[in-house]
């Protein structure tokens, strides 16, 4: 298949998934307004739609490996594109995110994110953001679920190195919960920017959990080592060598 044809198919796919986001957002809205379960069902339904349509529209298969947690844990994941958000959230029963405050005002996404329990923070004020994360997450324990955070703070393209930020370690200590690391290779097929979606098999992998109670430095070192090692393995499996 030519690059031009794949790009056109990718464009149609992108239009499709955002159009369906709006349609499902409207259809589920009455239920979502009165019930968190309604909002979660809407989001899970959309995630399934994206995975299904990606397979036949652009030849992109998706796979979730490992055991997604169903209890209250901290999920710390590799973040390469919007696809890892879709796969991780779709795999757990009640996911919620630490998200940029600006997303609160995004149509559909903002309203549903707040309803499922996402925690908005201002990334421009680092120390205040960490304190607010801890406070808001602690209050949010009244809504059980899996808190998903991206330790590097933003989407990182395959092969690019970026530090793991201290906020994840602070949350791990303050919440006293186990942490489930997640590796990914999705950026090889679904980039952080642009329209093109490449055929292949995009994977996120839930790794063995790190028990609560480790020191912050020990936890952060283990988390980075496990996520980066597994992500490199998955990217090589996909035909991309980030170390090359």
N, C-alpha and C positions, 0 to 999 in steps of 0.2 A: 504494500500500500504506500502511495506517495505521501510525502510530508504535507503537501497542500490538502490532500483528501483527509488525512488524519486531523489536520488543524480545523477543517470545516466541521468534521464530526465532533471534535472537541468543543467547538463553539456552540453547536446545537445542544450538546450535553450540558454545558454550563448554563445556557438559557433555560433548559429543561429543569435543572435542579433548583434554580432560584425561583422560577415560576411556580414550581410545586411547593416550594417553601411558603410562598404567599398564599396559594390555594389551601394548603393544609392548615396554615396559620389561621385562616378565616373559618374553615370548616370546624376545627377543633376549639375555636376561641370560646364559645359559650361554656363548654366543659372545663377548659383550662382556667377560666376566670374563677370558677367556684371550687376547683379541686386541683391540687398539685399532681394528682394521678392523671388527670386529663392532660396537663401540660407535658408530663413525662411520656404519656402514650403518643401524643402528637409528635414529639421529638424523635422517639424511637421509630415511629412509622416512617418519618421522613428519612432517617438514617438507612432504613431498609430499602426505601425507594432509590436512594443514591447508589447503594451497592448494587442493586438489581439493574438499574439503568446503565451504570458504568460498564457492566459486563458486556452488554450487547451493543451499546452505542459506541464505545471507544475501545473495547477489547481489554478492559482493565478488571481483572479479577481481584478480589480482596479476601484476606485470610486473617483470622484472629487465632493466635496460638496461646498455649498456656491456659491457666485457670483464672478467668475474671473473678474478682472478689464480689461477694454479695453482702458482706458485713461492713461496718463503719471502719474505713481505712483511709489512709492518704495514698493516692496514686500519683507517682512522680514519673513523668513520661518524656521521651524524646519528642520534640515538636518540629516537624519539617514542613507541614502544610495543613490545610483545612481537613484533609482526609484522615489524619490521625485523630483529630477531634471526633469525627464522625464514627470511626471504628471503635475507639475506646468508649465513648459515651453509649454507643449502641450495644456494647457488650456487657454493660453493668446495669443493675436494676434502677438505681437512683443516683446517677452522676450529677455532680455540680462542679463548677469551675471557679477558680480565681480569675477574674476577667478584667480587662481594661475598662475604666469607668466610662469612656466614650461609647462603648457598646450598649450602654443602658438606653441610649437614644436612637439606636438603630431600629428601623421598622421590623416588626415581627421578632427578630432575634432578641432585642432588648427586653421586650415584655415577657417572652417565654423564659429567658435566662433568669430573670428575677423571680419568676413564679416557681421554677424548679430549685431555687435556692443558691444561685450563683452569688459570689461575693465580689462586688466591684471595688477596685482600688485605683488610686492615682499613681501611675508609675513614675511621674515626674518628681515625687517627693518620697524618696526611698525609705528613710527611717520611719516616717509617718505611715507609709503604706504598709510596712511590716507590722507595726503596732495595730493598725486598723484591721489587717488580715486576721491577726490572732484574736482580737476582740470579736469581730464579726463572725468568724468561723466558730468560736466558742458559743456564741449565741445561736448560731445555726444548728447546733447539735440537737435542737428540738425537732429538726427535720432530718431524720436519719438518711444516710446515703454515703456515697463515695466521693470524697473531695479530690478533684483532679487538678494538678498543678504542673506547670512546665518549668523545671529548675533553671533553664537557661533564659527564661523570661520572654522569648520570642521565637518565631520560626527560624530555624537554622538550616541552610541548604546543605545537601550531602557533600561531605568533604571539607566543610568549613568548621573550624574549631571555635568554641565560645565557652566562657567560664560558667560554672554552676553557681547560682546566686544564693546568698545566705538565707533568704526567706524560706526556702524549703526546709532547711535545718531548724529554723525557729519554729515553724509550724509543727514539725515532727516532735520537737521537745515539748512544746506547750500543750499539744493535743494528747500526747501519750498514746498514740495509736500506732499500729503496725503500718509500714509503708510497702506498697507493691510497686516495684520499678516496672517500666514498660519501655521496650525497645521498638524501633520502627525503621522501615526502609521506604516509606511512602513517597518521600521527596524525589526518589528516582523516577517515579511515574507521574506524580501530581506535584508540580513545583510550587514553591511558595508564592510566586507571581506568574502571571501570564495565562494564556488560554490553553496551550497544548497539554493534552493528557496522553501519555504513552501506554501502549498495550503491555501486559505483563501481569505479574502477581504482586500486589502490594500487601505487606504484612505488618501487623503490630503483634508483639509478643509480650504477654504478661509473664514476668520473671518471678522466681520465688521471693516471698515477702521478707522484708527486713524487720525483725521483731522490734517492738517499742523498747525504749530504755537504753539505747546506745548513746554514747556521748555525741555531741554535734559534729566534731571533727571526724570521728570514726564513721558516723552515719554518712556524712557528705562524701568522704573518700570512697566508701563502699558503693554508694549510689552511683556516683560518676563512673567508677570502674565497670560496674555491671551493665549499666545502660549503654555506655559507649562501646564496650566490647561486644555486646550482643547486637547493637545497631550496625557496627562494622561487619559482623558476620552476615546479617540480613542483607546489607547493601551489596556485599560481594556475591551472595546468592542470587541477587537480582541482576548481576552483571556489571556492577559499578564498584570500583575499588577506591574508597575514600583515602586510602593511604598511598595510592599510586601517584 
